[in-house]
Amino acid sequence: MSLSSTPPNPSHKPTPIEDPSVYLDDPNRKLLEIDTDTRQGPALFRWLTLGMEYVIGAILVALIVSVSCNVVGRALFNHSLPWADELARMLFIWLVFIGAAAAFSRYEHIAVDALVRRLPLRLAHMLYMLQHLIITCLMGVMIWGGYQVLARSSGRSAIMDVPLSFISLSLVLCVIFIAVVSIWRMWVSLNVIRHPERER
């Protein structure tokens, strides 16, 4: 008994794979993005974002070095470096807050945009404006709380003798930057809402 095989149909084309970038880029949001490559957004925000990203890289290197020195000291010389743990904690706090500000600038925080990307431009920017109004209000509360913490931080770290207010400063700088960027985005969204025909 012979098995007959059907020759492949040359006219049949494989189904093209959909480009995943369509789910990552929201065309309604383009005006609100800060992109250093295409010079999108105010120059001050672009330079601050680039600066923060270089600082993040430097902090990450310093964090790896300090933790590695402590691990090597314990494993090979049976002697830990007391300042390494404290330095790593401080660097990690700064890394988190500077990273949060840079990610906000790049619009890289996690968001559910399944609805807003399907709305007309004007309605989408109404939601963007509401979103950034809420963010600005929350950042205002955090600025006030951070100022209270800074005003009351009179102590110093146990080993490195670093002022504790220096650690809290990372929070204040982060939320100030986010608040200012949110206000700028609200202004852009307001202009789109008032004159959507200019952006078509």
C-alpha contacts under 8 A as a table, 3 or more apart, distances in Angstrom:
res1	aa1	res2	aa2	distance
9	N	12	H	5.49
10	P	13	K	7.63
19	D	22	V	6.23
20	P	23	Y	5.69
20	P	24	L	7.02
21	S	24	L	4.90
21	S	25	D	6.09
22	V	25	D	5.68
22	V	26	D	7.61
23	Y	26	D	7.43
26	D	29	R	5.35
26	D	30	K	6.73
26	D	117	R	5.80
27	P	30	K	5.42
27	P	117	R	7.23
28	N	31	L	7.38
28	N	117	R	6.36
28	N	121	L	5.80
28	N	124	A	6.68
28	N	125	H	7.56
29	R	32	L	5.49
29	R	33	E	6.69
30	K	33	E	5.44
31	L	40	Q	7.82
31	L	41	G	7.81
31	L	188	V	7.34
32	L	41	G	7.36
32	L	185	R	5.67
32	L	188	V	6.99
32	L	189	S	7.81
33	E	40	Q	6.70
33	E	41	G	6.57
33	E	105	S	7.37
33	E	106	R	6.40
33	E	107	Y	6.40
34	I	39	R	7.57
34	I	40	Q	5.24
34	I	41	G	4.75
34	I	42	P	7.59
34	I	45	F	7.30
34	I	46	R	6.43
34	I	105	S	6.08
34	I	106	R	5.67
34	I	107	Y	7.70
35	D	38	T	5.72
35	D	39	R	5.68
35	D	40	Q	4.88
35	D	41	G	6.70
35	D	46	R	6.83
35	D	106	R	6.80
36	T	39	R	4.96
36	T	40	Q	6.59
36	T	46	R	5.48
36	T	47	W	7.80
36	T	50	L	7.46
37	D	40	Q	7.77
39	R	43	A	7.46
39	R	46	R	7.48
41	G	45	F	7.03
41	G	46	R	6.86
42	P	45	F	5.49
42	P	46	R	6.42
43	A	46	R	5.02
43	A	47	W	6.16
44	L	47	W	5.28
44	L	48	L	6.11
45	F	48	L	5.07
45	F	49	T	5.98
45	F	105	S	7.69
45	F	181	V	7.70
46	R	49	T	5.13
46	R	50	L	6.25
47	W	50	L	5.13
47	W	51	G	6.05
48	L	51	G	4.97
48	L	52	M	6.04
49	T	52	M	5.11
49	T	53	E	6.24
49	T	102	A	5.59
49	T	105	S	6.72
49	T	106	R	8.00
50	L	53	E	5.12
50	L	54	Y	6.38
51	G	54	Y	5.22
51	G	55	V	6.22
52	M	55	V	4.96
52	M	56	I	6.02
52	M	98	I	6.42
52	M	99	G	7.61
52	M	102	A	6.34
53	E	56	I	4.95
53	E	57	G	6.32
53	E	99	G	7.65
53	E	102	A	6.82
54	Y	57	G	5.10
54	Y	58	A	6.31
55	V	58	A	5.04
55	V	59	I	6.05
56	I	59	I	5.12
56	I	60	L	6.04
56	I	95	L	6.02
56	I	98	I	6.91
56	I	99	G	6.73
57	G	60	L	5.11
57	G	61	V	6.28
58	A	61	V	5.20
58	A	62	A	6.22
59	I	62	A	5.03
59	I	63	L	5.95
59	I	91	L	6.27
59	I	94	W	7.99
59	I	95	L	6.52
60	L	63	L	5.01
60	L	64	I	6.18
60	L	91	L	7.96
60	L	95	L	7.34
61	V	64	I	5.20
61	V	65	V	6.18
62	A	65	V	5.08
62	A	66	S	6.08
62	A	91	L	7.80
63	L	66	S	5.28
63	L	67	V	6.17
63	L	87	L	7.85
63	L	88	A	5.54
63	L	91	L	6.27
63	L	92	F	7.24
64	I	67	V	5.34
64	I	68	S	5.89
65	V	68	S	5.08
65	V	69	C	6.00
66	S	69	C	5.23
66	S	70	N	6.44
66	S	84	A	5.33
66	S	85	D	7.66
66	S	87	L	7.25
66	S	88	A	6.40
67	V	70	N	5.24
67	V	71	V	6.28
67	V	84	A	6.43
67	V	85	D	7.10
67	V	88	A	6.64
68	S	71	V	5.03
68	S	72	V	6.05
69	C	72	V	5.20
69	C	73	G	5.96
69	C	81	L	7.72
69	C	84	A	7.57
70	N	73	G	5.02
70	N	74	R	6.17
70	N	80	S	5.53
70	N	81	L	5.59
70	N	84	A	6.21
70	N	85	D	7.74
71	V	74	R	5.27
71	V	75	A	6.06
71	V	80	S	7.59
72	V	75	A	5.14
72	V	76	L	5.72
72	V	77	F	7.45
73	G	76	L	5.62
73	G	77	F	5.13
73	G	78	N	6.13
73	G	79	H	5.25
73	G	80	S	5.35
73	G	81	L	7.08
74	R	77	F	5.78
74	R	78	N	4.40
74	R	79	H	4.92
74	R	80	S	5.05
75	A	78	N	5.82
75	A	79	H	7.99
81	L	84	A	5.48
81	L	85	D	7.62
82	P	85	D	6.32
82	P	86	E	7.31
82	P	159	I	7.23
83	W	86	E	5.27
83	W	87	L	6.01
83	W	159	I	6.03
83	W	160	M	6.28
84	A	87	L	5.12
84	A	88	A	6.01
85	D	88	A	5.07
85	D	89	R	6.26
86	E	89	R	5.21
86	E	90	M	6.40
86	E	159	I	7.34
86	E	160	M	7.49
87	L	90	M	5.18
87	L	91	L	6.07
87	L	160	M	7.83
88	A	91	L	5.11
88	A	92	F	5.98
89	R	92	F	5.13
89	R	93	I	6.33
90	M	93	I	5.25
90	M	94	W	6.42
90	M	167	I	6.48
91	L	94	W	5.18
91	L	95	L	5.98
92	F	95	L	4.89
92	F	96	V	6.15
93	I	96	V	5.27
93	I	97	F	6.49
93	I	167	I	7.25
93	I	170	S	7.53
94	W	97	F	5.40
94	W	98	I	5.98
94	W	167	I	7.23
94	W	170	S	5.60
95	L	98	I	5.40
95	L	99	G	5.73
96	V	99	G	5.15
96	V	100	A	6.09
97	F	100	A	5.00
97	F	101	A	6.34
97	F	170	S	6.10
97	F	171	L	6.01
97	F	174	C	5.74
98	I	101	A	5.17
98	I	102	A	6.20
98	I	170	S	7.14
98	I	174	C	6.10
99	G	102	A	5.12
99	G	103	A	5.99
100	A	103	A	5.18
100	A	104	F	6.13
100	A	174	C	7.29
101	A	104	F	5.13
101	A	105	S	6.24
101	A	174	C	5.41
101	A	175	V	7.43
101	A	177	F	6.68
101	A	178	I	6.03
102	A	105	S	5.04
102	A	106	R	6.30
103	A	106	R	5.07
103	A	107	Y	5.99
103	A	108	E	4.96
103	A	109	H	6.04
104	F	107	Y	4.89
104	F	108	E	6.03
104	F	109	H	6.09
104	F	178	I	6.85
105	S	108	E	7.70
105	S	178	I	7.49
105	S	181	V	7.12
112	V	115	L	7.88
113	D	116	V	5.25
113	D	117	R	5.94
114	A	117	R	5.89
114	A	118	R	6.98
115	L	118	R	5.52
115	L	119	L	6.71
116	V	119	L	5.27
116	V	124	A	5.35
116	V	127	L	7.44
117	R	124	A	7.17
119	L	123	L	6.09
119	L	124	A	5.51
120	P	123	L	5.51
120	P	124	A	6.06
121	L	124	A	5.16
121	L	125	H	6.27
121	L	192	V	7.89
121	L	196	P	7.09
122	R	125	H	5.30
122	R	126	M	6.38
122	R	192	V	6.52
122	R	193	I	5.11
122	R	196	P	6.15
123	L	126	M	5.00
123	L	127	L	6.56
123	L	193	I	7.73
124	A	127	L	5.27
124	A	128	Y	6.25
125	H	128	Y	4.64
125	H	129	M	5.87
125	H	189	S	5.15
125	H	190	L	7.53
125	H	192	V	6.92
125	H	193	I	6.50
126	M	129	M	5.13
126	M	130	L	6.30
126	M	189	S	7.01
126	M	190	L	7.78
126	M	193	I	6.84
127	L	130	L	5.04
127	L	131	Q	6.02
128	Y	131	Q	4.94
128	Y	132	H	6.17
128	Y	186	M	7.42
128	Y	189	S	6.84
129	M	132	H	5.26
129	M	133	L	6.02
129	M	185	R	7.36
129	M	186	M	4.97
129	M	189	S	5.82
129	M	190	L	7.11
130	L	133	L	5.02
130	L	134	I	6.29
131	Q	134	I	5.36
131	Q	135	I	6.32
132	H	135	I	4.78
132	H	136	T	5.92
132	H	182	S	5.23
132	H	183	I	7.18
132	H	185	R	7.10
132	H	186	M	6.21
133	L	136	T	5.11
133	L	137	C	6.25
133	L	182	S	7.32
133	L	183	I	7.64
133	L	186	M	7.08
134	I	137	C	5.17
134	I	138	L	6.24
135	I	138	L	5.13
135	I	139	M	6.07
135	I	179	A	7.18
135	I	182	S	6.94
136	T	139	M	5.03
136	T	140	G	6.10
136	T	178	I	7.69
136	T	179	A	4.98
136	T	180	V	7.97
136	T	182	S	6.02
136	T	183	I	6.92
137	C	140	G	5.03
137	C	141	V	6.45
138	L	141	V	5.15
138	L	142	M	6.29
139	M	142	M	4.90
139	M	143	I	5.98
139	M	175	V	5.45
139	M	176	I	7.12
139	M	178	I	7.21
139	M	179	A	5.71
140	G	143	I	5.05
140	G	144	W	6.28
140	G	175	V	7.90
140	G	179	A	7.27
141	V	144	W	5.22
141	V	145	G	6.21
142	M	145	G	4.92
142	M	146	G	5.80
142	M	172	V	7.57
142	M	175	V	6.84
143	I	146	G	5.00
143	I	147	Y	6.02
143	I	172	V	5.76
143	I	175	V	6.37
143	I	176	I	6.80
144	W	147	Y	5.13
144	W	148	Q	6.33
145	G	148	Q	5.08
145	G	149	V	6.29
146	G	149	V	5.02
146	G	150	L	6.11
146	G	168	S	6.93
146	G	169	L	7.74
146	G	171	L	6.74
146	G	172	V	5.54
147	Y	150	L	5.01
147	Y	151	A	6.05
147	Y	172	V	7.19
148	Q	151	A	5.13
148	Q	152	R	6.26
149	V	152	R	5.26
149	V	153	S	5.94
149	V	165	S	7.64
149	V	168	S	7.09
150	L	153	S	5.19
150	L	165	S	5.22
150	L	168	S	6.33
150	L	169	L	7.13
151	A	154	S	7.80
153	S	163	P	7.90
153	S	164	L	6.01
153	S	165	S	5.29
154	S	163	P	7.23
154	S	164	L	7.01
154	S	165	S	7.16
155	G	163	P	6.16
155	G	164	L	5.82
155	G	165	S	7.94
156	R	161	D	5.20
156	R	162	V	5.22
156	R	163	P	4.25
156	R	164	L	5.15
157	S	160	M	5.94
157	S	161	D	4.72
157	S	162	V	5.15
157	S	163	P	6.31
157	S	164	L	6.24
158	A	161	D	5.90
162	V	166	F	7.34
163	P	166	F	5.56
163	P	167	I	7.54
164	L	167	I	5.40
164	L	168	S	6.75
165	S	168	S	5.02
165	S	169	L	6.07
166	F	169	L	5.10
166	F	170	S	7.28
167	I	170	S	5.95
167	I	171	L	7.89
168	S	171	L	5.54
168	S	172	V	6.82
169	L	172	V	5.13
169	L	173	L	6.15
170	S	173	L	5.33
170	S	174	C	6.08
171	L	174	C	5.16
171	L	175	V	6.25
172	V	175	V	5.40
172	V	176	I	6.12
173	L	176	I	5.21
173	L	177	F	6.24
174	C	177	F	5.36
174	C	178	I	6.31
175	V	178	I	4.99
175	V	179	A	5.96
176	I	179	A	5.11
176	I	180	V	6.21
177	F	180	V	5.23
177	F	181	V	6.22
178	I	181	V	5.19
178	I	182	S	6.04
179	A	182	S	5.03
179	A	183	I	6.24
180	V	183	I	5.14
180	V	184	W	6.35
181	V	184	W	5.09
181	V	185	R	6.20
182	S	185	R	5.03
182	S	186	M	6.14
183	I	186	M	5.06
183	I	187	W	6.31
184	W	187	W	5.10
184	W	188	V	6.37
185	R	188	V	5.03
185	R	189	S	6.10
186	M	189	S	5.05
186	M	190	L	6.01
187	W	190	L	5.06
187	W	191	N	6.35
188	V	191	N	5.21
188	V	192	V	6.35
189	S	192	V	5.01
189	S	193	I	6.12
190	L	193	I	5.06
190	L	194	R	6.18
191	N	194	R	5.13
191	N	195	H	5.92
191	N	196	P	7.66
192	V	195	H	5.12
192	V	196	P	4.74
192	V	198	R	7.70
192	V	199	E	7.15
193	I	196	P	5.69
195	H	198	R	5.91
195	H	199	E	7.85
196	P	199	E	5.69
196	P	200	R	7.03
197	E	200	R	5.46
